[in-house]
Amino acid sequence: MEWIDEGIVLSARPHGENAAVVTLLTASHGRHAGLVPGGQGSKSRPVLQPGNRVRAQWRARLADHLGNYTFELMASQAALWLDSAEVIAIISSACAVTEAGLPERQPMPGVYAGLATLLALNDADLWAPVYIKYEMNLLQALGYGLDLSQCAAGGGADNLAYISPRTGRAVSREAGQPYHDKLFPLPAFLLGVGEWEAGDILQGLDLTAHFLSRHVFANPHSRILIPQDGDLPLARQRLADFYRKSVENRDSEVA
């Protein structure tokens, strides 16, 4: 068995003395793992950083075997952002959520395109809102999409301000006001309007975290990434903490 495909490195975990088990999100073969002999070596480590784009060749004797990978580096994404803690945290979270959330070896071309688009951004200010939209795209691809098209209470698409934590449907400001403490606020940037700051990003992360925890990670396929049912990957938790601290620092400066 053999194939060649483009892929994005999601993780590289040590295996034995010098090999690594590398998981990719590939364009045509979905989330797919393989063994890289010498993957812990100095030549391989820079190539196998999460977020890097590679051209991969996978070989195995049988289709259900782990198989071996060889790689050609196409783009080193993380290396471009070493001076931005925010972007590095987003890359780490995106790769961890993708690996933990997707079924193995099932083509997900829309998810691959979304992650590739995120990683190709060259404006640091756009990474956070695009990342939240990527998580929404991931939920949609897995059958748990949020509905921002119109008010769940029977109204139209005007003045949407909340999301129901039960149904994932949008609610208008008027209909949701009596229940505002039980609904998620809907950041305006998710509707394509307005600007954003750390508090808006944190609201967006809290929103998608609820549905990821409730649906995608309720019965995780990986206890390495998700130790307990409903947990989020540690990299995703650290990303939310990054923005939470930003909000706290801003509030303390204002006070």
TANORUR-V536130 format. One record per residue. N is the residue number from 1. SS is DSSP state (2 for helix, 1 for strand, 0 for the rest). BURIAL is I if it has 9 or more other ideal C-beta (glycine too) atoms within 8 Angstrom, else O. Layout:
N_SS_BURIAL ; N_SS_BURIAL
//
This chain:
1_0_I ; 2_1_O ; 3_1_O ; 4_1_O ; 5_1_I ; 6_1_I ; 7_1_I ; 8_1_I ; 9_1_I ; 10_1_I ; 11_1_I ; 12_1_I ; 13_1_O ; 14_1_O ; 15_1_O ; 16_0_O ; 17_0_O ; 18_0_O ; 19_1_I ; 20_1_I ; 21_1_I ; 22_1_I ; 23_1_I ; 24_1_I ; 25_1_I ; 26_1_I ; 27_0_O ; 28_0_O ; 29_0_I ; 30_1_I ; 31_1_I ; 32_1_I ; 33_1_I ; 34_1_I ; 35_1_I ; 36_1_I ; 37_0_O ; 38_0_I ; 39_0_I ; 40_0_I ; 41_0_O ; 42_2_O ; 43_2_O ; 44_2_I ; 45_2_I ; 46_0_I ; 47_0_I ; 48_0_I ; 49_0_I ; 50_0_I ; 51_0_I ; 52_0_I ; 53_1_I ; 54_1_I ; 55_1_I ; 56_1_I ; 57_1_I ; 58_1_I ; 59_1_O ; 60_0_I ; 61_0_O ; 62_0_O ; 63_0_O ; 64_0_O ; 65_0_O ; 66_0_O ; 67_0_I ; 68_1_I ; 69_1_I ; 70_1_O ; 71_1_I ; 72_1_O ; 73_1_I ; 74_1_O ; 75_1_O ; 76_0_I ; 77_0_I ; 78_2_I ; 79_2_O ; 80_2_O ; 81_2_I ; 82_0_O ; 83_0_O ; 84_0_O ; 85_2_O ; 86_2_I ; 87_2_I ; 88_2_I ; 89_2_I ; 90_2_I ; 91_2_I ; 92_2_I ; 93_2_I ; 94_2_I ; 95_2_I ; 96_2_I ; 97_2_I ; 98_2_I ; 99_2_I ; 100_2_I ; 101_2_I ; 102_0_I ; 103_0_O ; 104_1_I ; 105_0_O ; 106_0_O ; 107_0_O ; 108_0_I ; 109_2_O ; 110_2_O ; 111_2_I ; 112_2_I ; 113_2_O ; 114_2_I ; 115_2_I ; 116_2_I ; 117_2_I ; 118_2_I ; 119_2_I ; 120_0_O ; 121_0_I ; 122_0_O ; 123_0_O ; 124_2_I ; 125_2_O ; 126_2_O ; 127_2_I ; 128_2_I ; 129_2_I ; 130_2_I ; 131_2_I ; 132_2_I ; 133_2_I ; 134_2_I ; 135_2_I ; 136_2_I ; 137_2_I ; 138_2_I ; 139_2_I ; 140_2_I ; 141_2_I ; 142_0_I ; 143_0_O ; 144_0_I ; 145_0_O ; 146_0_I ; 147_1_I ; 148_0_I ; 149_0_O ; 150_0_I ; 151_0_I ; 152_0_I ; 153_0_O ; 154_0_O ; 155_0_I ; 156_0_O ; 157_0_O ; 158_0_O ; 159_0_O ; 160_1_I ; 161_1_I ; 162_1_I ; 163_1_I ; 164_0_I ; 165_0_O ; 166_0_O ; 167_0_O ; 168_0_I ; 169_1_I ; 170_1_I ; 171_1_I ; 172_1_I ; 173_2_I ; 174_2_O ; 175_2_I ; 176_2_I ; 177_2_O ; 178_2_O ; 179_2_I ; 180_2_I ; 181_2_O ; 182_2_O ; 183_0_I ; 184_1_I ; 185_1_I ; 186_0_I ; 187_0_I ; 188_2_I ; 189_2_I ; 190_2_I ; 191_2_O ; 192_0_O ; 193_0_O ; 194_0_O ; 195_0_O ; 196_0_I ; 197_0_O ; 198_2_I ; 199_2_O ; 200_2_I ; 201_2_I ; 202_2_I ; 203_2_I ; 204_2_I ; 205_2_I ; 206_2_I ; 207_2_I ; 208_2_I ; 209_2_I ; 210_2_I ; 211_2_I ; 212_2_I ; 213_2_I ; 214_2_O ; 215_2_I ; 216_2_I ; 217_0_I ; 218_0_I ; 219_0_O ; 220_0_I ; 221_0_O ; 222_0_O ; 223_0_O ; 224_0_O ; 225_0_I ; 226_0_I ; 227_0_O ; 228_0_O ; 229_0_O ; 230_0_O ; 231_0_I ; 232_0_I ; 233_0_I ; 234_2_O ; 235_2_I ; 236_2_I ; 237_2_I ; 238_2_I ; 239_2_I ; 240_2_I ; 241_2_O ; 242_2_I ; 243_2_I ; 244_2_I ; 245_2_O ; 246_2_I ; 247_2_I ; 248_2_O ; 249_2_O ; 250_2_I ; 251_2_O ; 252_2_O ; 253_2_O ; 254_2_O ; 255_0_O
//
